[in-house]
């Protein structure tokens, strides 16, 4: 799952990074980690959550946590 999360992070556009950072900082940490999974499906990122998406999605808990942590680093 770590490799998939790293690949997903590498494909995230700056528009999605901006949108997710803005949204995640308004949420509590658990909901923020779950939110990451709703924006990723079939290897693609979306600025808005995919319809019907819930939970950690394809990235799983560890993958969503990895992406969440990267978004919070602000060192990219």
Secondary structure, DSSP 8 states (H G I E B T S, - for coil): -HHHHHHHHHH--HHHHHHHHHHHTTS-HHHHHHHHHHTEETTEE-SS--TT--TTGGGHHHHHHHHHHHHHH---
